């Protein structure tokens, strides 16, 4: 089933940029594409596999972009005729921007016949987040409220976790039985936040870059949170941050704060417009932490920090990850 900005693959962005088209996220469903003096905001539909003819739906907006790992020739023709612009990871694409048409051709056309397994849902991961935030047991309706999922999904998730002896029903409701096991299971199986990523490079200290980016997003009411190295360093300092990771509900052009677009391998800051609402802490108010020399910033959910630490570069990244994991296991309520 197609997903809206669910697939965070980055190659399609490179495909556009190599053809002279700049990509700037606007929110979790839109990107701004710019070439020379022409610019337009596109609704984005992603298909996290080979796109086939039956994946092509009516365009929901005038400017609409279908993104896929690759696409069959039949699907490409049908999408173009239906009004979609198309871009894929393998370099295939057709794009309408203002009065211009861009054509991008890969070396090989896609004729794949096998489909990879679908991405798992995120309800069970949100339930784990909620159980760590709710101490001393919680009813299913409380879990549903904190996890922002339906009670039927909560029930299914609890059964799945109970089968692994990670949770159990106690005197005051459902609670985590094996905190270490639950954290490890979550990290091993979490499919990622979905959405869209942009990468940036700067020469200033990582915390300085993170705070400037946070301020820019916050001034635009984008509901930003810091994660990964920077968030962990502000709670349990372990190592000098190597890369900043921020999540937000709307994008921003960080060129104005001294950063330049970069590929992921050379980036010092990553912005993610996430599809997964669990990225934000399971609490009524933001979880604020003080960034020394700057001011308060909101932190991402502790599990999201864990996930981003697991992807951090550097020879001591594993030690930082283990320190954060230990903090989550030994703390009380974890938001």
Protein Blocks (a to p, Z undefined) as FASTA:
>chain_A
ZZehkbccfklmmmmmmnopacddfblmbccddehjbccdddddddfbdddfklpccdfb
fbdcdddfbdcfklmmmmmmnopacddfkopacddehjbccddddfbdcfbfbdcddddd
fklmmmmmmmmmmggiaafklmmmmnopafklmmmmmmmmmmnopaccdfkoccdfblml
mmmmmmmmogbjghiddddddfbdfklmmmmmmmmmmmnonopadehjllmmmmmgcbdc
fbdcdddfbdcdfklnopacddfklpcbdcdddfblklpccdfbdcddddehiaccdddd
fklmmmmmmmpgcjklmmmmmmmmmmmmmmccdZZ
